[in-house]
Amino acid sequence: MNGKSSSSAPLIPATQWQIDEDTRAWLQHQGHLARLGDHALRTADEKWRSYRAVGIPRTAAAWAADWRAWIARERTPTPGHPHLRALPGGAPTSTSAGGMTRAEAHTAALLAALDEPAETE
């Protein structure tokens, strides 16, 4: 072997990650597009990119998993609760001292572990 893992993928910043066909299919299949609507989905995507822009580069697969987790947590905007959780004024629950919810911290730890190069013998 040449020392590189065949599964190594390029690392990119969140701002360069693009919604791929698998993610679009996931949005449809899980009902998130119908639940949030185009406008709220675009707003959640913009907020995700803004929030993740300061993060370290990751693989496209890692960003896709993070984005899906973010979108799945968004609540449907209603007249009484117009804000998405990702928007200022949203109310994420159980926020830790680091500014992440427990679910976000868990997802970040999982993604960090996935981004670490595999040890070779």
N, CA, C and O of each residue as an XYZ file, in Angstrom:
484
protein
N       0.831     -1.190      0.000
C       0.000      0.000      0.000
C       0.871      1.247      0.000
O       2.040      1.188      0.381
N       0.320      2.359     -0.417
C       1.075      3.593     -0.495
C       0.959      4.448      0.764
O       1.419      5.590      0.774
N       0.354      3.919      1.822
C       0.239      4.665      3.068
C      -1.042      5.467      3.181
O      -1.350      5.999      4.247
N      -1.786      5.559      2.102
C      -3.059      6.282      2.144
C      -4.199      5.291      2.171
O      -4.163      4.260      1.499
N      -5.194      5.608      2.942
C      -6.376      4.768      3.004
C      -7.187      4.970      1.736
O      -7.312      6.088      1.236
N      -7.729      3.892      1.228
C      -8.548      4.017      0.021
C      -9.841      4.769      0.309
O     -10.521      5.225     -0.610
N     -10.176      4.894      1.591
C     -11.405      5.595      1.932
C     -11.157      7.060      2.291
O     -12.081      7.768      2.691
N      -9.905      7.515      2.148
C      -9.644      8.913      2.495
C     -10.301      9.823      1.470
O     -10.168      9.635      0.261
N     -11.000     10.795      1.982
C     -11.706     11.743      1.136
C     -11.171     13.133      1.456
O     -10.692     13.370      2.565
N     -11.247     14.049      0.503
C     -10.751     15.397      0.762
C     -11.544     16.091      1.866
O     -12.749     15.885      2.011
N     -10.849     16.905      2.629
C     -11.490     17.686      3.676
C     -11.884     19.035      3.099
O     -11.105     19.667      2.385
N     -13.099     19.472      3.412
C     -13.612     20.741      2.903
C     -14.255     21.512      4.051
O     -14.690     20.906      5.030
N     -14.322     22.842      3.946
C     -15.064     23.606      4.948
C     -16.570     23.428      4.715
O     -17.001     23.079      3.616
N     -17.345     23.668      5.747
C     -18.801     23.514      5.651
C     -19.398     24.392      4.557
O     -20.368     24.005      3.905
N     -18.823     25.561      4.360
C     -19.364     26.482      3.359
C     -19.256     25.937      1.941
O     -19.987     26.379      1.055
N     -18.349     24.976      1.711
C     -18.207     24.386      0.378
C     -19.020     23.109      0.193
O     -19.135     22.598     -0.921
N     -19.582     22.597      1.282
C     -20.377     21.375      1.173
C     -21.657     21.672      0.409
O     -22.284     22.711      0.616
N     -22.036     20.772     -0.460
C     -23.253     20.932     -1.261
C     -24.218     19.797     -0.966
O     -23.802     18.665     -0.721
N     -25.492     20.101     -0.990
C     -26.525     19.085     -0.806
C     -26.487     18.173     -2.027
O     -26.699     18.620     -3.154
N     -26.214     16.896     -1.794
C     -26.107     15.941     -2.892
C     -27.440     15.208     -3.098
O     -28.411     15.451     -2.382
N     -27.468     14.320     -4.075
C     -28.702     13.596     -4.402
C     -29.163     12.717     -3.245
O     -30.365     12.601     -3.008
N     -28.229     12.091     -2.514
C     -28.611     11.265     -1.366
C     -29.282     12.111     -0.289
O     -30.256     11.678      0.327
N     -28.765     13.310     -0.063
C     -29.338     14.193      0.947
C     -30.708     14.694      0.503
O     -31.626     14.796      1.317
N     -30.849     15.006     -0.774
C     -32.164     15.411     -1.295
C     -33.188     14.282     -1.127
O     -34.332     14.521     -0.739
N     -32.768     13.070     -1.419
C     -33.664     11.920     -1.253
C     -34.026     11.738      0.216
O     -35.172     11.430      0.542
N     -33.050     11.928      1.104
C     -33.303     11.836      2.546
C     -34.324     12.880      2.981
O     -35.235     12.573      3.749
N     -34.176     14.128      2.490
C     -35.132     15.190      2.822
C     -36.556     14.797      2.449
O     -37.490     14.991      3.227
N     -36.709     14.245      1.257
C     -38.032     13.834      0.778
C     -38.555     12.646      1.578
O     -39.686     12.664      2.064
N     -37.725     11.618      1.709
C     -38.142     10.381      2.364
C     -38.520     10.607      3.828
O     -39.495     10.032      4.313
N     -37.761     11.430      4.524
C     -38.019     11.693      5.941
C     -39.115     12.737      6.162
O     -39.568     12.930      7.290
N     -39.541     13.406      5.094
C     -40.620     14.384      5.197
C     -40.178     15.765      5.668
O     -41.020     16.609      5.970
N     -38.868     16.008      5.735
C     -38.392     17.295      6.240
C     -38.689     18.439      5.273
O     -38.975     19.553      5.713
N     -38.626     18.189      3.984
C     -38.933     19.236      3.009
C     -40.400     19.647      3.129
O     -40.712     20.837      3.138
N     -41.290     18.678      3.220
C     -42.715     18.991      3.366
C     -42.992     19.649      4.715
O     -43.816     20.559      4.804
N     -42.314     19.196      5.756
C     -42.548     19.713      7.102
C     -42.066     21.148      7.248
O     -42.772     21.981      7.815
N     -40.884     21.444      6.750
C     -40.306     22.779      6.917
C     -40.686     23.734      5.800
O     -40.858     24.930      6.037
N     -40.819     23.223      4.593
C     -41.059     24.080      3.439
C     -39.733     24.617      2.903
O     -38.716     24.596      3.596
N     -39.761     25.095      1.670
C     -38.540     25.565      1.009
C     -37.877     26.724      1.752
O     -36.664     26.716      1.966
N     -38.670     27.717      2.142
C     -38.104     28.906      2.778
C     -37.414     28.567      4.100
O     -36.277     28.979      4.332
N     -38.096     27.822      4.957
C     -37.509     27.469      6.255
C     -36.305     26.552      6.076
O     -35.341     26.642      6.835
N     -36.352     25.677      5.086
C     -35.214     24.806      4.828
C     -34.003     25.620      4.377
O     -32.885     25.376      4.831
N     -34.224     26.592      3.481
C     -33.121     27.461      3.045
C     -32.567     28.264      4.224
O     -31.354     28.432      4.353
N     -33.455     28.754      5.076
C     -33.019     29.528      6.239
C     -32.212     28.658      7.183
O     -31.174     29.090      7.685
N     -32.670     27.441      7.431
C     -31.934     26.524      8.306
C     -30.573     26.193      7.705
O     -29.579     26.105      8.426
N     -30.524     26.009      6.388
C     -29.257     25.729      5.715
C     -28.292     26.903      5.859
O     -27.111     26.707      6.143
N     -28.793     28.118      5.664
C     -27.939     29.312      5.810
C     -27.394     29.423      7.229
O     -26.217     29.724      7.426
N     -28.241     29.182      8.203
C     -27.808     29.257      9.599
C     -26.808     28.153      9.919
O     -25.842     28.387     10.645
N     -27.026     26.956      9.388
C     -26.079     25.853      9.593
C     -24.718     26.233      9.030
O     -23.693     26.049      9.687
N     -24.709     26.763      7.815
C     -23.436     27.147      7.195
C     -22.745     28.251      7.982
O     -21.525     28.231      8.149
N     -23.519     29.209      8.462
C     -22.951     30.286      9.262
C     -22.356     29.742     10.560
O     -21.244     30.106     10.944
N     -23.095     28.878     11.221
C     -22.655     28.303     12.490
C     -21.442     27.400     12.308
O     -20.537     27.395     13.143
N     -21.423     26.635     11.218
C     -20.339     25.680     10.980
C     -19.141     26.290     10.243
O     -18.107     25.634     10.117
N     -19.255     27.517      9.759
C     -18.182     28.134      8.971
C     -16.860     28.206      9.731
O     -15.791     28.177      9.121
N     -16.928     28.299     11.043
C     -15.701     28.403     11.840
C     -15.129     27.031     12.188
O     -14.053     26.942     12.779
N     -15.824     25.983     11.834
C     -15.361     24.631     12.144
C     -14.206     24.199     11.264
O     -13.936     24.784     10.214
N     -13.534     23.162     11.724
C     -12.421     22.628     10.943
C     -12.957     21.886      9.725
O     -14.066     21.353      9.775
N     -12.202     21.840      8.642
C     -12.656     21.104      7.457
C     -12.892     19.630      7.790
O     -12.189     19.039      8.610
N     -13.882     19.063      7.142
C     -14.249     17.658      7.302
C     -14.541     17.083      5.926
O     -14.529     17.795      4.922
N     -14.799     15.807      5.899
C     -15.178     15.177      4.636
C     -16.615     15.577      4.296
O     -17.386     15.981      5.167
N     -16.953     15.457      3.026
C     -18.328     15.760      2.600
C     -19.323     14.860      3.326
O     -20.414     15.307      3.680
N     -18.961     13.601      3.551
C     -19.857     12.680      4.255
C     -20.089     13.132      5.694
O     -21.204     13.028      6.205
N     -19.055     13.628      6.341
C     -19.198     14.108      7.723
C     -20.091     15.342      7.771
O     -20.944     15.459      8.651
N     -19.895     16.275      6.816
C     -20.755     17.455      6.779
C     -22.196     17.058      6.484
O     -23.123     17.636      7.052
N     -22.398     16.085      5.605
C     -23.762     15.636      5.278
C     -24.452     15.083      6.522
O     -25.622     15.377      6.767
N     -23.735     14.286      7.303
C     -24.317     13.730      8.531
C     -24.649     14.841      9.523
O     -25.700     14.807     10.163
N     -23.770     15.815      9.653
C     -23.993     16.936     10.559
C     -25.202     17.760     10.096
O     -26.049     18.138     10.906
N     -25.274     18.031      8.806
C     -26.374     18.817      8.246
C     -27.715     18.101      8.447
O     -28.711     18.722      8.818
N     -27.724     16.798      8.199
C     -28.955     16.030      8.385
C     -29.414     16.073      9.843
O     -30.606     16.215     10.117
N     -28.479     15.952     10.766
C     -28.833     16.020     12.189
C     -29.409     17.393     12.526
O     -30.372     17.495     13.285
N     -28.821     18.444     11.964
C     -29.301     19.814     12.191
C     -30.737     19.976     11.684
O     -31.603     20.484     12.396
N     -30.973     19.542     10.459
C     -32.291     19.686      9.836
C     -33.335     18.844     10.583
O     -34.467     19.290     10.773
N     -32.969     17.653     11.000
C     -33.911     16.783     11.704
C     -34.361     17.407     13.028
O     -35.472     17.135     13.484
N     -33.520     18.238     13.654
C     -33.874     18.864     14.927
C     -34.730     20.113     14.763
O     -35.340     20.569     15.730
N     -34.786     20.667     13.571
C     -35.570     21.884     13.362
C     -37.044     21.601     13.544
O     -37.561     20.594     13.059
N     -37.713     22.489     14.243
C     -39.157     22.335     14.392
C     -39.842     23.104     13.257
O     -39.278     24.034     12.680
N     -41.040     22.696     12.967
C     -41.820     23.344     11.927
C     -42.203     24.743     12.389
O     -42.793     24.894     13.458
N     -41.877     25.781     11.598
C     -42.290     27.128     11.987
C     -43.814     27.246     11.991
O     -44.485     26.765     11.078
N     -44.343     27.879     13.010
C     -45.784     28.121     13.115
C     -45.982     29.581     13.497
O     -45.024     30.227     13.922
N     -47.184     30.123     13.361
C     -47.406     31.524     13.745
C     -47.001     31.810     15.191
O     -46.474     32.885     15.480
N     -47.237     30.874     16.094
C     -46.877     31.081     17.494
C     -45.399     30.904     17.770
O     -44.877     31.456     18.738
N     -44.718     30.138     16.929
C     -43.284     29.864     17.070
C     -42.622     29.977     15.700
O     -42.310     28.961     15.080
N     -42.406     31.207     15.221
C     -41.905     31.369     13.855
C     -40.432     31.034     13.681
O     -39.972     30.855     12.553
N     -39.680     30.946     14.779
C     -38.240     30.773     14.649
C     -37.837     29.308     14.629
O     -38.343     28.485     15.392
N     -36.921     29.018     13.743
C     -36.290     27.716     13.770
C     -35.316     27.708     14.936
O     -34.877     28.771     15.375
N     -34.976     26.555     15.438
C     -34.016     26.477     16.528
C     -32.682     27.102     16.136
O     -31.999     27.685     16.978
N     -32.317     26.987     14.896
C     -31.027     27.497     14.454
C     -30.995     29.013     14.348
O     -29.924     29.606     14.220
N     -32.153     29.634     14.401
C     -32.209     31.076     14.277
C     -32.055     31.754     15.628
O     -32.391     31.165     16.655
N     -31.554     32.979     15.644
C     -31.557     33.713     16.909
C     -32.984     33.778     17.440
O     -33.925     34.044     16.693
N     -33.131     33.535     18.728
C     -34.456     33.504     19.317
C     -35.022     32.108     19.415
O     -36.026     31.886     20.092
N     -34.374     31.144     18.731
C     -34.781     29.751     18.867
C     -34.414     29.277     20.256
O     -33.655     29.942     20.962
N     -34.938     28.149     20.648
C     -34.720     27.689     22.013
C     -34.202     26.263     22.052
O     -34.963     25.336     22.328
N     -32.910     26.075     21.777
C     -32.400     24.717     21.919
C     -32.465     24.301     23.379
O     -32.284     25.122     24.279
N     -32.718     23.051     23.600
C     -32.859     22.571     24.966
C     -31.563     21.970     25.468
O     -30.745     21.477     24.690
N     -31.389     22.015     26.761
C     -30.282     21.358     27.435
C     -28.928     21.779     26.880
O     -28.104     20.928     26.547
N     -28.694     23.069     26.779
C     -27.445     23.578     26.250
C     -26.344     23.426     27.280
O     -26.517     23.774     28.448
N     -25.209     22.904     26.839
C     -24.069     22.739     27.729
C     -23.278     24.033     27.783
O     -23.585     24.984     27.065
N     -22.267     24.071     28.629
C     -21.446     25.266     28.782
C     -20.750     25.640     27.479
O     -20.427     26.809     27.271
N     -20.517     24.685     26.610
C     -19.850     24.948     25.340
C     -20.759     25.533     24.285
O     -20.293     25.822     23.183
N     -22.035     25.723     24.573
C     -22.958     26.312     23.624
C     -23.638     25.300     22.723
O     -24.367     25.692     21.812
N     -23.424     24.006     22.945
C     -24.065     22.964     22.144
C     -25.076     22.219     23.002
O     -24.919     22.098     24.217
N     -26.108     21.727     22.348
C     -27.008     20.824     23.051
C     -26.289     19.492     23.212
O     -25.251     19.266     22.590
N     -26.827     18.621     24.032
C     -26.207     17.303     24.192
C     -26.180     16.557     22.866
O     -25.202     15.877     22.558
N     -27.237     16.678     22.085
C     -27.283     16.006     20.782
C     -26.209     16.557     19.853
O     -25.546     15.795     19.151
N     -26.033     17.881     19.845
C     -24.985     18.489     19.005
C     -23.601     18.044     19.463
O     -22.745     17.735     18.634
N     -23.377     18.010     20.767
C     -22.070     17.583     21.285
C     -21.808     16.123     20.913
O     -20.691     15.763     20.542
N     -22.836     15.292     21.015
C     -22.693     13.886     20.652
C     -22.377     13.741     19.165
O     -21.485     12.987     18.778
N     -23.127     14.479     18.338
C     -22.888     14.431     16.894
C     -21.487     14.930     16.553
O     -20.806     14.336     15.718
N     -21.052     16.019     17.196
C     -19.705     16.557     16.941
C     -18.640     15.537     17.321
O     -17.666     15.355     16.591
N     -18.820     14.869     18.461
C     -17.847     13.860     18.879
C     -17.817     12.684     17.907
O     -16.745     12.175     17.580
N     -18.978     12.257     17.450
C     -19.052     11.170     16.487
C     -18.375     11.557     15.176
O     -17.607     10.776     14.614
N     -18.660     12.751     14.696
C     -18.059     13.205     13.437
C     -16.547     13.363     13.572
O     -15.803     13.042     12.646
N     -16.095     13.854     14.719
C     -14.654     13.987     14.940
C     -13.990     12.615     14.903
O     -12.909     12.462     14.334
N     -14.626     11.629     15.501
C     -14.079     10.275     15.492
C     -14.048      9.712     14.079
O     -13.105      9.011     13.711
N     -15.067     10.013     13.286
C     -15.099      9.537     11.903
C     -14.033     10.205     11.048
O     -13.543      9.604     10.091
N     -13.669     11.437     11.378
C     -12.682     12.173     10.601
C     -11.247     11.772     10.938
O     -10.333     12.063     10.167
N     -11.035     11.109     12.076
C      -9.678     10.720     12.456
C      -9.190      9.632     11.530
O      -9.945      8.722     11.191
N      -7.911      9.712     11.107
C      -7.391      8.658     10.235
C      -7.334      7.331     10.977
O      -7.028      7.280     12.168
N      -7.628      6.274     10.262
C      -7.582      4.930     10.866
C      -6.147      4.546     11.170
O      -5.234      4.851     10.403
N      -5.957      3.871     12.300
C      -4.621      3.419     12.660
C      -4.272      2.194     11.833
O      -5.113      1.324     11.606
N      -3.039      2.135     11.389
C      -2.588      0.981     10.622
C      -1.566      0.229     11.443
O      -0.863      0.818     12.264
N      -1.482     -1.052     11.227
C      -0.548     -1.869     11.997
C       0.799     -1.918     11.328
O       1.718     -2.562     11.834
